Amino acid sequence: MRSADGRHVITFNGEIYNFRELRTALESDGGVFQTQTDTEVLLQLYARHGADMLGMLRGMFALGIWDEARRECFLARDAFGIKPLYYSVSGGVFVFASEVKALQEAGLAGGRLNARALAGYLECGAVPEPDTLVDGVSCLEAGHWLAWKDGVLTKRCWWRPRFPVEAARSPATGRNDAADLRDALIDSVRHHHVSDVPVGVFLSGGMDSTALVALSRLAGFEHFKTFSVGLADAHIDESAIAGRTAAHFGTDHHEMQLDDARARTLFAEFLNATDQPTIDGFNTFVVSTLAGEHGMKVVLSGLGGDEMFAGYASFTRLPRLLALSAAARVCGPLRHLAGHGLWLLGTHGGLRRLGEYLHGPLTLGSAYRAFRGVFTQRDARRLAAHYAGCAESGLAMSSDPVGEGPTQADEISSLELRHYLRNQLLKDNDVMTMARGLELRVPFIDRVLFEKVAPMPAEVRLRPGKRLLLEAVPEIPEWVRSRPKSGFHLPFLRWMHGGLADYFSPHARSAPVRVDHWQQRMSLLVLGHWLRRHGLESP
């Protein structure tokens, strides 16, 4: 869209949920509008406030604005990085897009692998910001803006998630954090339902998506569709619980039974939809297929609830891993830690990651790397050198991730928000929903909500079992409350030995390191497909 005076041109992906309030403020100050869109509001805000407008926005966005008078291009990305944005500079030409493959297929990206990014992907299952697997193409980090003028790039961070020191204090007398959270959640859900088309909800058997359904009803939205996926594997199937929850709240519920034949068909489509390699996202692609078949254009997801309210095992296991490993170093020998350490890290290839962790600095960052890791750093470097055709010695070890916060629990929350959520979950969910023509909205990942919740003491906000969320939304039924945390899992272990064996086996056999777990096999499978698709075959 071009501004009325012709000076500014914008391209914009996302939704600004408070654009009507912003428009009213602009009109009271003389602004005149030709459309009813949030896009025109962004144009006028930028003309008046420049980069300072970003702090006024509530929503998700990746945007580019060209200023004809200044001959300057301005890019910006939302606070949490819900919407992706990639850019490259080559030969004095500045290009940007919402997907790396857009630059590749337009011939505007390089043809060389970024070996450092490749090692990062193999280590954690997703490409960490600001790298991409294409050398010379970068991801604009979440909460950042960038300006390009006269061939010079300027980049700044405009927002980052912080837990203030006040969060460590004891709860104040008379304070009611559950009531405050309830109000903030209803407010966020109400804003995320703003749409010209019907809004649906991805509903699993878990607490976060159930909370979204309950909060949607509390926010005044009575008639909407919910979507879930059923599996033949009874130990991971959540469809019965999701159906019971949908019936309880009276939603228009739809379910897909994912048998092996359909899983194979959808898996091939999933691989083709992938932008940057990832070990995640197939579950979102499947439920997005279902929603798309029912004509949906906008859906809500419970992403972010685990990071905000201590839903992951990392909140309990990482402190125990640090304590056990520190004690073992003092008391020795380390072999006594092996059984406990493997349980604390999980089951996927944990022994080698545990060994690497124990022989390095015993920090929260290194423990988190071991907990969330796929391959060890050493194996990731060997694999990256193999695929990129370079010397392993030329690949530097990546630094440990860093969390911020006044307490250890806040630090873990920060790590999950800034790494797992940002680098993997949000990127994958955006790509896989957009591949089915859906706009995904995430009410738990809202800057206004975060700024209301972050000052709450960690001992209140991050109690095990998401106790604060349960207190804030007592409408969550008992059959959901009493379930152990499981997540939405797919039977990849069975598939890779059965209906998808021909996809998985070749990549594991040709790898220069030992490949044990399905996540390791998945990472090599997706990488190999991505390399072939873009003409970057491994040596």
C-alpha positions as CSV (number, residue, x, y, z in Angstrom):
1,M,0.0,0.0,0.0
2,R,1.2,3.5,-0.8
3,S,0.5,6.5,1.5
4,A,-1.8,9.2,0.2
5,D,1.1,11.6,-0.4
6,G,3.1,8.9,-2.2
7,R,6.1,9.1,0.1
8,H,5.8,5.8,1.9
9,V,5.1,2.3,0.5
10,I,4.5,-0.7,2.8
11,T,4.4,-4.4,2.5
12,F,3.1,-6.1,5.6
13,N,2.4,-9.6,6.9
14,G,0.5,-10.0,10.2
15,E,-2.3,-8.5,12.2
16,I,-2.4,-5.4,14.5
17,Y,-5.0,-6.1,17.1
18,N,-5.3,-2.6,18.5
19,F,-5.3,-0.8,15.1
20,R,-8.8,0.7,15.7
21,E,-7.7,2.4,18.9
22,L,-4.6,3.7,17.1
23,R,-6.7,4.9,14.2
24,T,-9.0,6.8,16.5
25,A,-6.0,8.5,18.1
26,L,-4.6,9.4,14.7
27,E,-8.0,10.8,13.5
28,S,-8.2,13.0,16.6
29,D,-4.9,14.5,15.6
30,G,-6.0,15.2,12.0
31,G,-5.4,11.9,10.3
32,V,-7.6,11.1,7.3
33,F,-8.0,7.4,6.2
34,Q,-9.1,6.0,2.8
35,T,-9.5,2.4,4.0
36,Q,-10.5,0.4,7.0
37,T,-7.3,-1.6,7.2
38,D,-4.5,-1.9,9.8
39,T,-2.0,-1.5,7.0
40,E,-3.0,2.2,6.4
41,V,-2.7,2.8,10.2
42,L,0.9,1.5,10.1
43,L,1.7,3.9,7.2
44,Q,0.4,6.9,9.1
45,L,2.1,5.8,12.4
46,Y,5.4,5.5,10.6
47,A,5.1,8.8,8.9
48,R,4.6,10.5,12.3
49,H,6.7,8.4,14.7
50,G,9.2,6.4,12.7
51,A,10.6,3.4,14.6
52,D,9.0,4.6,17.8
53,M,5.7,3.4,16.5
54,L,6.7,-0.2,17.2
55,G,6.1,0.2,20.9
56,M,2.5,1.2,20.2
57,L,1.6,-2.0,18.3
58,R,-0.2,-5.0,19.7
59,G,0.0,-7.8,17.3
60,M,2.2,-9.9,15.1
61,F,4.0,-8.5,12.2
62,A,6.8,-8.5,9.7
63,L,6.9,-5.3,7.7
64,G,8.9,-3.4,5.2
65,I,8.4,0.4,4.5
66,W,10.1,2.3,1.8
67,D,10.6,6.1,2.4
68,E,10.9,7.7,-1.0
69,A,12.0,11.1,0.3
70,R,14.8,9.6,2.4
71,R,15.6,6.7,0.0
72,E,15.5,4.4,3.0
73,C,14.0,0.9,3.6
74,F,12.8,0.1,7.1
75,L,12.1,-3.5,8.3
76,A,10.7,-4.5,11.6
77,R,9.6,-7.7,13.3
78,D,7.2,-8.2,16.2
79,A,8.3,-8.6,19.8
80,F,8.4,-12.4,20.1
81,G,9.1,-13.2,16.4
82,I,5.7,-14.7,15.6
83,K,6.1,-13.6,11.9
84,P,9.4,-14.4,10.2
85,L,11.5,-11.9,8.1
86,Y,14.6,-12.7,6.1
87,Y,17.0,-10.4,4.2
88,S,20.1,-10.3,2.2
89,V,22.5,-7.7,0.7
90,S,24.5,-8.6,-2.4
91,G,26.1,-6.3,-4.9
92,G,24.5,-3.3,-3.4
93,V,21.0,-4.8,-3.7
94,F,18.9,-5.2,-0.6
95,V,16.2,-7.9,-0.7
96,F,13.8,-9.3,1.9
97,A,11.0,-11.8,2.2
98,S,8.9,-13.9,4.7
99,E,10.5,-17.1,3.6
100,V,14.0,-18.0,2.6
101,K,12.7,-20.1,-0.2
102,A,11.2,-17.0,-1.8
103,L,14.6,-15.5,-2.1
104,Q,16.1,-18.8,-3.4
105,E,13.4,-19.5,-6.0
106,A,13.7,-15.9,-7.2
107,G,17.4,-16.3,-7.7
108,L,18.1,-13.6,-5.0
109,A,19.9,-15.8,-2.5
110,G,23.3,-17.4,-2.6
111,G,23.9,-21.1,-3.4
112,R,26.3,-21.9,-0.6
113,L,25.5,-23.6,2.7
114,N,26.2,-21.7,5.9
115,A,28.2,-24.3,7.8
116,R,27.8,-22.6,11.2
117,A,24.0,-22.4,10.8
118,L,24.0,-26.1,9.7
119,A,25.9,-27.1,12.9
120,G,23.4,-25.1,15.0
121,Y,20.5,-26.9,13.3
122,L,22.0,-30.3,13.8
123,E,22.7,-29.5,17.4
124,C,19.2,-28.3,18.4
125,G,16.8,-29.3,15.6
126,A,16.1,-25.8,14.3
127,V,18.2,-23.0,12.7
128,P,19.0,-20.5,15.4
129,E,18.5,-16.7,14.7
130,P,20.0,-14.7,13.1
131,D,21.4,-17.4,10.8
132,T,19.8,-19.3,7.9
133,L,21.2,-22.3,6.1
134,V,21.9,-20.1,3.1
135,D,25.1,-18.2,3.3
136,G,24.5,-14.5,3.1
137,V,20.8,-14.6,4.0
138,S,20.0,-13.6,7.6
139,C,16.9,-13.6,9.8
140,L,15.9,-10.3,11.4
141,E,15.8,-11.2,15.1
142,A,12.5,-11.0,17.0
143,G,11.9,-7.6,18.5
144,H,14.4,-5.9,16.1
145,W,14.2,-3.3,13.4
146,L,16.6,-2.6,10.5
147,A,17.1,0.3,8.2
148,W,19.0,0.2,4.9
149,K,20.1,3.5,3.4
150,D,22.9,4.2,0.9
151,G,24.1,0.7,1.2
152,V,24.5,0.8,5.0
153,L,22.5,-1.4,7.4
154,T,21.6,-0.2,10.8
155,K,19.9,-2.6,13.2
156,R,18.4,-2.1,16.7
157,C,16.6,-4.1,19.3
158,W,13.3,-2.4,20.2
159,W,11.9,-5.0,22.7
160,R,13.0,-8.1,24.5
161,P,11.3,-10.2,27.1
162,R,12.6,-9.3,30.6
163,F,11.7,-10.4,34.0
164,P,12.2,-7.5,36.4
165,V,14.1,-7.8,39.7
166,E,10.8,-7.1,41.5
167,A,9.6,-10.5,40.3
168,A,11.8,-12.1,43.0
169,R,10.1,-10.5,45.9
170,S,7.5,-12.3,48.0
171,P,3.9,-11.8,47.1
172,A,2.5,-8.6,48.5
173,T,-0.3,-8.7,51.0
174,G,-3.7,-8.6,49.4
175,R,-2.4,-9.2,45.9
176,N,-4.4,-11.6,43.6
177,D,-2.2,-12.8,40.8
178,A,-4.7,-15.4,39.6
179,A,-7.4,-12.7,39.2
180,D,-5.0,-10.3,37.5
181,L,-3.9,-13.1,35.1
182,R,-7.5,-14.0,34.4
183,D,-8.3,-10.5,33.3
184,A,-5.1,-10.2,31.2
185,L,-5.8,-13.6,29.5
186,I,-9.4,-12.7,28.6
187,D,-8.2,-9.3,27.3
188,S,-5.6,-11.0,25.1
189,V,-8.0,-13.7,23.8
190,R,-10.6,-11.0,23.0
191,H,-8.0,-9.0,20.9
192,H,-6.9,-12.2,19.1
193,H,-10.5,-13.0,18.1
194,V,-10.8,-9.6,16.2
195,S,-11.3,-10.7,12.6
196,D,-13.5,-10.3,9.5
197,V,-13.8,-14.1,9.2
198,P,-14.6,-16.9,11.6
199,V,-11.8,-17.8,14.1
200,G,-11.2,-21.4,15.1
201,V,-9.1,-23.1,17.8
202,F,-6.6,-26.0,17.6
203,L,-7.7,-28.2,20.5
204,S,-5.6,-31.0,21.9
205,G,-6.1,-32.8,25.2
206,G,-3.8,-30.3,27.0
207,M,-4.3,-27.4,29.3
208,D,-3.3,-24.5,27.1
209,S,-5.6,-25.2,24.2
210,T,-8.4,-26.0,26.6
211,A,-7.8,-22.7,28.4
212,L,-8.1,-20.9,25.1
213,V,-11.5,-22.5,24.4
214,A,-12.7,-21.6,27.9
215,L,-11.3,-18.0,27.6
216,S,-12.9,-17.6,24.2
217,R,-16.3,-18.3,25.8
218,L,-15.5,-15.9,28.7
219,A,-14.6,-13.2,26.1
220,G,-18.0,-13.5,24.6
221,F,-17.3,-15.8,21.6
222,E,-19.9,-18.6,21.8
223,H,-19.9,-20.2,18.3
224,F,-16.6,-21.3,16.9
225,K,-14.9,-24.4,15.4
226,T,-12.3,-26.5,17.1
227,F,-9.9,-29.0,15.5
228,S,-8.0,-32.1,16.7
229,V,-6.2,-35.1,15.3
230,G,-6.9,-38.7,16.3
231,L,-4.3,-41.5,16.2
232,A,-4.5,-45.2,16.2
233,D,-1.8,-45.4,18.9
234,A,-3.9,-45.3,22.1
235,H,-1.0,-44.3,24.4
236,I,-0.6,-40.9,22.6
237,D,-4.1,-40.4,21.2
238,E,-5.8,-37.3,22.7
239,S,-8.8,-37.1,20.4
240,A,-11.3,-38.6,22.9
241,I,-10.3,-36.0,25.6
242,A,-10.4,-33.2,23.0
243,G,-13.8,-34.3,21.8
244,R,-15.1,-34.5,25.4
245,T,-13.8,-30.9,26.0
246,A,-15.4,-29.6,22.8
247,A,-18.7,-31.1,23.8
248,H,-18.4,-29.6,27.3
249,F,-17.9,-26.1,25.9
250,G,-20.3,-26.6,23.0
251,T,-17.9,-25.9,20.1
252,D,-18.4,-27.1,16.5
253,H,-15.7,-29.8,16.7
254,H,-13.9,-31.5,13.8
255,E,-11.4,-34.4,14.0
256,M,-9.1,-36.1,11.6
257,Q,-8.1,-39.7,12.1
258,L,-4.5,-39.9,11.0
259,D,-3.9,-43.4,9.7
260,D,-0.6,-44.5,8.2
261,A,-1.6,-44.0,4.6
262,R,-2.7,-40.5,5.1
263,A,0.3,-39.8,7.3
264,R,2.6,-40.8,4.4
265,T,0.8,-38.6,1.9
266,L,0.8,-35.6,4.2
267,F,4.5,-36.2,5.2
268,A,5.6,-35.7,1.6
269,E,3.6,-32.5,1.4
270,F,5.1,-31.4,4.7
271,L,8.6,-31.8,3.4
272,N,7.9,-29.7,0.4
273,A,6.3,-27.0,2.5
274,T,9.4,-26.7,4.8
275,D,11.2,-23.4,4.5
276,Q,14.2,-24.0,6.7
277,P,14.9,-27.6,8.0
278,T,13.3,-28.5,11.3
279,I,12.5,-31.6,13.3
280,D,9.1,-30.2,14.3
281,G,6.0,-28.9,12.5
282,F,4.4,-32.0,11.1
283,N,1.8,-32.0,13.8
284,T,0.8,-28.4,13.0
285,F,0.8,-29.2,9.3
286,V,-1.7,-32.1,9.9
287,V,-4.2,-30.2,12.0
288,S,-3.8,-27.2,9.6
289,T,-4.8,-29.5,6.8
290,L,-8.0,-30.4,8.7
291,A,-8.8,-26.7,9.4
292,G,-8.2,-25.8,5.8
293,E,-10.6,-28.5,4.6
294,H,-13.3,-26.9,6.7
295,G,-12.7,-23.4,5.2
296,M,-10.9,-21.8,8.1
297,K,-8.7,-18.8,7.5
298,V,-7.8,-17.8,11.1
299,V,-7.0,-20.2,14.0
300,L,-5.8,-19.8,17.6
301,S,-3.1,-22.0,19.2
302,G,-2.0,-22.5,22.8
303,L,1.7,-22.0,22.0
304,G,3.5,-20.1,24.7
305,G,1.6,-21.4,27.7
306,D,4.4,-23.8,28.7
307,E,7.1,-21.2,28.5
308,M,5.1,-18.6,30.5
309,F,3.7,-20.9,33.2
310,A,6.4,-23.7,33.6
311,G,4.7,-26.4,31.7
312,Y,7.9,-28.0,30.4
313,A,10.0,-30.7,32.3
314,S,12.9,-28.3,31.9
315,F,11.6,-26.2,34.9
316,T,12.0,-29.2,37.3
317,R,14.8,-31.3,35.6
318,L,17.4,-28.6,34.9
319,P,17.8,-27.5,38.5
320,R,18.1,-31.2,39.6
321,L,20.6,-31.9,36.8
322,L,22.8,-28.9,37.9
323,A,22.6,-29.9,41.6
324,L,23.4,-33.6,40.8
325,S,26.3,-32.9,38.5
326,A,27.9,-30.3,40.8
327,A,27.7,-32.8,43.7
328,A,29.2,-35.5,41.5
329,R,32.2,-33.4,40.6
330,V,32.9,-32.8,44.3
331,C,32.1,-36.3,45.5
332,G,32.7,-38.3,42.3
333,P,32.8,-40.6,40.5
334,L,30.7,-39.3,37.6
335,R,29.4,-42.7,36.6
336,H,27.0,-42.6,39.6
337,L,25.2,-39.7,37.8
338,A,24.5,-41.6,34.6
339,G,21.2,-43.1,35.4
340,H,19.7,-40.0,37.0
341,G,21.3,-37.7,34.3
342,L,19.8,-39.7,31.4
343,W,16.3,-39.5,33.0
344,L,16.7,-35.8,33.6
345,L,17.8,-35.2,29.9
346,G,15.1,-37.5,28.4
347,T,15.6,-40.5,26.3
348,H,16.7,-39.2,22.8
349,G,20.4,-39.8,22.5
350,G,21.0,-38.6,26.0
351,L,24.1,-40.5,27.0
352,R,26.6,-38.7,24.6
353,R,24.9,-35.3,25.4
354,L,25.3,-36.0,29.1
355,G,28.9,-36.9,28.7
356,E,29.6,-33.7,26.8
357,Y,27.8,-31.6,29.4
358,L,29.7,-33.2,32.3
359,H,33.0,-32.5,30.7
360,G,32.3,-28.8,30.2
361,P,31.2,-25.9,32.4
362,L,28.2,-26.9,34.6
363,T,26.1,-23.8,33.8
364,L,22.3,-23.5,33.3
365,G,23.0,-22.7,29.6
366,S,25.1,-25.9,29.1
367,A,22.4,-28.0,30.9
368,Y,19.7,-26.4,28.7
369,R,21.7,-27.2,25.6
370,A,22.0,-30.9,26.7
371,F,18.3,-31.0,27.6
372,R,17.0,-29.5,24.3
373,G,19.8,-31.0,22.1
374,V,19.5,-33.4,19.2
375,F,23.2,-34.1,18.5
376,T,26.1,-33.3,20.7
377,Q,28.2,-30.3,19.6
378,R,31.0,-32.5,18.5
379,D,28.7,-34.7,16.3
380,A,26.9,-31.7,15.0
381,R,30.2,-30.2,13.8
382,R,31.2,-33.5,12.1
383,L,27.9,-33.7,10.3
384,A,28.0,-30.1,9.3
385,A,31.5,-30.5,7.8
386,H,30.2,-33.6,6.0
387,Y,27.3,-31.9,4.4
388,A,29.0,-28.6,3.7
389,G,32.1,-30.2,2.4
390,C,34.5,-28.3,4.7
391,A,37.0,-29.0,7.4
392,E,35.6,-29.7,10.8
393,S,38.4,-27.7,12.4
394,G,37.0,-24.6,10.7
395,L,33.7,-24.7,12.5
396,A,33.7,-22.9,15.8
397,M,31.8,-24.3,18.8
398,S,28.6,-22.3,19.4
399,S,28.2,-20.5,22.7
400,D,25.9,-21.7,25.4
401,P,22.4,-20.1,25.4
402,V,21.8,-17.5,28.0
403,G,18.7,-16.8,30.0
404,E,17.8,-13.6,31.9
405,G,16.0,-13.2,35.1
406,P,16.3,-12.7,38.8
407,T,15.7,-16.3,39.7
408,Q,16.7,-19.6,38.2
409,A,13.1,-20.3,37.2
410,D,12.9,-17.0,35.4
411,E,16.1,-17.9,33.6
412,I,14.6,-21.2,32.4
413,S,11.5,-19.4,31.2
414,S,13.7,-16.9,29.4
415,L,15.7,-19.7,27.7
416,E,12.5,-21.4,26.5
417,L,11.1,-18.1,25.2
418,R,14.2,-17.0,23.5
419,H,15.4,-20.3,22.0
420,Y,13.0,-23.2,21.7
421,L,9.8,-21.0,21.2
422,R,11.5,-18.4,18.9
423,N,13.8,-20.6,16.8
424,Q,11.6,-23.6,16.4
425,L,8.0,-23.5,17.5
426,L,7.0,-20.1,16.2
427,K,8.8,-20.4,12.8
428,D,7.5,-23.9,12.2
429,N,3.9,-23.1,13.1
430,D,3.9,-20.0,10.9
431,V,5.3,-21.9,7.9
432,M,3.0,-24.9,8.3
433,T,-0.2,-23.0,8.8
434,M,0.5,-20.6,6.0
435,A,1.2,-23.6,3.7
436,R,-2.5,-24.4,4.2
437,G,-3.7,-20.8,3.8
438,L,-4.2,-20.2,7.6
439,E,-3.3,-17.3,9.8
440,L,-2.1,-18.6,13.2
441,R,-2.7,-16.4,16.2
442,V,-1.1,-17.1,19.6
443,P,-2.8,-15.3,22.5
444,F,-0.3,-16.5,25.1
445,I,2.5,-14.9,23.1
446,D,1.3,-11.3,23.5
447,R,3.5,-8.4,24.5
448,V,0.8,-6.7,26.6
449,L,0.0,-9.9,28.4
450,F,3.7,-10.6,29.0
451,E,4.3,-7.2,30.5
452,K,1.4,-7.8,32.9
453,V,2.6,-11.2,33.9
454,A,6.4,-10.9,34.0
455,P,6.5,-8.9,37.3
456,M,4.6,-11.6,39.1
457,P,7.0,-13.5,41.5
458,A,8.5,-16.6,40.0
459,E,7.3,-18.7,42.9
460,V,3.8,-17.8,41.9
461,R,3.9,-17.6,38.1
462,L,6.2,-20.7,37.6
463,R,4.7,-23.1,40.1
464,P,4.8,-26.8,38.8
465,G,1.8,-28.0,36.9
466,K,0.9,-24.5,35.7
467,R,-0.9,-23.9,39.0
468,L,-1.3,-20.2,38.3
469,L,-3.0,-20.8,35.0
470,L,-5.3,-23.4,36.6
471,E,-6.3,-20.9,39.3
472,A,-6.9,-18.2,36.7
473,V,-9.1,-20.4,34.5
474,P,-11.0,-22.7,36.9
475,E,-13.3,-23.5,33.9
476,I,-10.7,-26.0,32.7
477,P,-12.4,-29.4,33.3
478,E,-11.1,-31.9,35.8
479,W,-10.3,-34.5,33.1
480,V,-7.8,-32.1,31.6
481,R,-6.5,-30.8,34.9
482,S,-5.7,-34.3,36.2
483,R,-3.9,-35.5,33.1
484,P,-0.1,-35.7,33.2
485,K,1.8,-33.4,30.8
486,S,2.2,-35.1,27.4
487,G,2.2,-32.7,24.5
488,F,0.9,-33.5,21.0
489,H,3.1,-36.5,19.9
490,L,3.0,-38.4,16.7
491,P,4.2,-42.0,16.4
492,F,7.4,-41.3,14.5
493,L,9.2,-44.2,16.2
494,R,6.7,-46.7,14.7
495,W,6.5,-44.8,11.4
496,M,10.3,-44.8,10.8
497,H,10.3,-48.6,11.1
498,G,7.1,-49.1,9.2
499,G,5.2,-46.8,6.7
500,L,7.9,-44.2,6.5
501,A,11.0,-46.4,6.7
502,D,12.1,-45.6,3.2
503,Y,12.3,-41.9,4.1
504,F,14.3,-42.4,7.3
505,S,16.7,-45.2,6.7
506,P,19.1,-43.9,4.0
507,H,20.0,-40.8,5.9
508,A,20.9,-42.6,9.1
509,R,23.0,-45.2,7.2
510,S,25.1,-42.5,5.4
511,A,25.8,-40.3,8.4
512,P,29.4,-40.1,9.7
513,V,28.2,-40.3,13.3
514,R,26.0,-42.7,15.2
515,V,22.3,-42.0,14.8
516,D,20.1,-43.4,17.5
517,H,16.8,-41.5,18.1
518,W,14.0,-40.7,15.8
519,Q,14.7,-36.9,16.3
520,Q,18.2,-37.4,14.9
521,R,16.9,-39.4,12.0
522,M,14.2,-36.7,11.4
523,S,16.8,-33.9,11.4
524,L,18.9,-35.7,8.7
525,L,15.9,-36.7,6.6
526,V,14.5,-33.1,6.5
527,L,18.0,-31.7,5.8
528,G,18.7,-34.1,3.0
529,H,15.3,-33.3,1.3
530,W,16.0,-29.6,1.7
531,L,19.5,-29.9,0.1
532,R,18.2,-31.9,-2.9
533,R,15.3,-29.5,-3.4
534,H,17.5,-26.5,-3.6
535,G,20.3,-28.2,-5.6
536,L,22.7,-28.3,-2.6
537,E,23.4,-32.1,-2.6
538,S,25.8,-33.2,0.1
539,P,29.2,-34.5,-1.1
